[in-house]
Amino acid sequence: PAQLTTVGKRACLWLQDLVMDMRNLQRARDDLRFRGVKGTTGTQASFLQLCDGDHEK
């Protein structure tokens, strides 16, 4: 009986950690802010330079 108790406790602790990690990932995903292609300066000059002046890319 002692082994079953130990296995059950370990399973509960593992599930608790898993649930907490999932909540942390979801919160981080929801709070993550992405910037647009223009970047922080508001221009596309650096991206245009990377693409050799090709506006289609």
N, C-alpha and C positions, 0 to 999 in steps of 0.2 A: 504493500500500500504506500510506502514512503516514496517509492520510485514514481508512481502515478502522480502523486502530489507534486513532486519536483518537475516532472514533465509538464504537467498542467500549468504550474507557475511560470516555467520558462516560456511556454507557448503564449500565455497571457501577456507576459512582458514583451515578447517579440511582436505580438499583434499591436500592443500599445505603442511601441516604437514605430511600427509601420504606419499606423494611423496618424501619429504626430508628424512623421516625415511627409506624408501625403498632404496634410494640412499646411505645413510650411511651404511645400512646393507650390501648392495652389495659391497661397497668399502671395508668394514671391512673383508668380506668374501674373496675378491680377494687379499687383502694384508696380510692375515693371513698365517703365515709360520708354517708348521708342521715339527717336528723332526721325524726321523725314530725310529724304535724299539730299535735301539742300544743306543739311548740317547745321551747326550752331551759328555760322556766320550769315546764313541766308542766301548764299550763292552756290551755284553749281560749277564754279570755275575749276575746283580741284578734280571733280569727277570728269569734267570735259577734258581736262589735261590728261587724265589717266586713259581716256578712250581716244586719244589723238584727235580731238576735235570732232568726233563723229557723234552727231546729235541722236542718231537712231539707236545707239547702244544705250 
